[in-house]
Amino acid sequence: MKTKTERYEYRRERTRERLAEHANGRPRLSVHRSLKYLYAQVIDDAQGKTLAFASTLSKELKARCPKSGKNLEAAKALGQLIAEKALKVGVKQVAFDRGGLVYHGRVKAVAEAARQAGLDF
């Protein structure tokens, strides 16, 4: 039987492969969740550049939710901030890369807040 880590590695690789097939040249909104913080970035894989970056460590988000960087409130604020930054750069359509994480909880909150703020995926 595979361990939890092996299953996560497989799921991460599988989602990245499918994302590459169906992204149609759009930049990807990549979300990373650690135990303490959340990170989101918009990446253009064709050029190999990060177009926009935001995390719950940033000063902009500490003002919005000073209590914690790991709750749903912080995740929603992160989604809004990354969408604002992406729209400033001129990115409206992205492919959502959850990095093998389950679409639930904080990851889902980031995605929904980014959609409400104007990103299309």
C-alpha positions as CSV (number, residue, x, y, z in Angstrom):
1,M,0.0,0.0,0.0
2,K,1.2,3.5,-0.9
3,T,2.0,5.9,1.9
4,K,0.2,9.2,2.2
5,T,3.2,11.1,0.8
6,E,3.5,8.8,-2.2
7,R,-0.2,9.3,-3.0
8,Y,0.3,13.1,-2.7
9,E,3.3,13.1,-5.1
10,Y,1.3,11.0,-7.6
11,R,-1.7,13.3,-7.4
12,R,0.5,16.4,-7.7
13,E,2.2,15.1,-10.9
14,R,-1.2,14.0,-12.3
15,T,-2.8,17.4,-11.8
16,R,0.2,19.2,-13.3
17,E,0.1,17.0,-16.4
18,R,-3.6,17.5,-16.9
19,L,-3.3,21.2,-16.4
20,A,-0.6,21.5,-19.0
21,E,-2.8,19.6,-21.5
22,H,-5.9,21.8,-20.9
23,A,-4.4,25.2,-20.1
24,N,-4.4,26.4,-23.7
25,G,-1.5,28.7,-23.1
26,R,-3.1,30.6,-20.2
27,P,-1.0,31.5,-17.2
28,R,-1.6,29.4,-14.1
29,L,-2.7,30.4,-10.7
30,S,-0.6,28.2,-8.4
31,V,-1.6,27.9,-4.7
32,H,0.7,26.5,-2.0
33,R,-0.6,25.8,1.5
34,S,1.8,25.3,4.4
35,L,0.8,24.7,8.0
36,K,1.1,28.4,8.8
37,Y,0.8,30.4,5.6
38,L,-0.7,30.5,2.1
39,Y,1.1,31.5,-1.1
40,A,-0.4,32.2,-4.5
41,Q,1.3,33.2,-7.7
42,V,0.4,33.7,-11.4
43,I,3.0,32.0,-13.5
44,D,3.5,32.3,-17.3
45,D,5.0,28.9,-18.2
46,A,5.8,29.9,-21.8
47,Q,8.2,32.6,-20.6
48,G,9.1,31.0,-17.3
49,K,8.2,34.1,-15.3
50,T,6.1,34.9,-12.3
51,L,3.6,37.6,-13.2
52,A,2.0,38.2,-9.8
53,F,2.7,37.0,-6.3
54,A,0.9,37.3,-2.9
55,S,1.1,35.5,0.4
56,T,-0.4,35.8,3.8
57,L,3.0,37.0,5.0
58,S,2.7,40.3,3.0
59,K,2.1,43.6,4.7
60,E,-1.0,44.2,2.6
61,L,-2.8,41.2,4.0
62,K,-1.5,41.6,7.6
63,A,-3.6,44.9,7.6
64,R,-6.7,43.1,6.3
65,C,-6.5,40.1,8.7
66,P,-4.1,40.7,11.5
67,K,-5.1,37.7,13.6
68,S,-3.8,34.8,11.6
69,G,-2.4,33.8,8.2
70,K,-3.9,30.4,8.1
71,N,-7.6,30.7,8.4
72,L,-10.4,31.0,5.8
73,E,-10.6,34.8,6.3
74,A,-7.0,35.1,5.3
75,A,-7.5,32.8,2.3
76,K,-10.3,34.9,1.0
77,A,-8.2,38.0,1.3
78,L,-5.4,36.3,-0.5
79,G,-7.6,35.4,-3.4
80,Q,-8.8,39.0,-3.7
81,L,-5.3,40.3,-3.6
82,I,-3.8,37.9,-6.1
83,A,-6.7,38.7,-8.5
84,E,-6.1,42.4,-8.1
85,K,-2.4,42.0,-8.9
86,A,-3.1,39.7,-11.9
87,L,-5.6,42.2,-13.3
88,K,-3.1,45.0,-13.0
89,V,-0.6,43.0,-15.0
90,G,-3.3,42.3,-17.6
91,V,-4.1,38.7,-16.9
92,K,-7.8,37.9,-16.8
93,Q,-7.9,34.2,-17.6
94,V,-5.8,31.6,-15.7
95,A,-5.7,27.9,-15.1
96,F,-6.0,27.0,-11.4
97,D,-3.1,24.9,-10.2
98,R,-3.9,23.5,-6.7
99,G,-0.7,21.5,-6.7
100,G,-2.2,18.2,-5.8
101,L,-4.0,19.7,-2.8
102,V,-7.7,18.7,-2.3
103,Y,-10.1,21.4,-3.5
104,H,-11.5,22.1,-0.1
105,G,-11.1,24.6,2.8
106,R,-8.5,27.3,2.3
107,V,-7.6,26.3,-1.2
108,K,-11.3,26.5,-2.2
109,A,-11.6,29.9,-0.5
110,V,-8.6,31.3,-2.4
111,A,-10.2,30.1,-5.7
112,E,-13.6,31.5,-5.0
113,A,-12.4,34.8,-3.8
114,A,-10.2,35.2,-6.9
115,R,-13.2,34.4,-9.1
116,Q,-15.3,37.0,-7.4
117,A,-12.6,39.6,-7.8
118,G,-12.5,39.1,-11.6
119,L,-10.3,36.2,-12.6
120,D,-11.7,33.7,-15.0
121,F,-10.9,30.0,-14.6
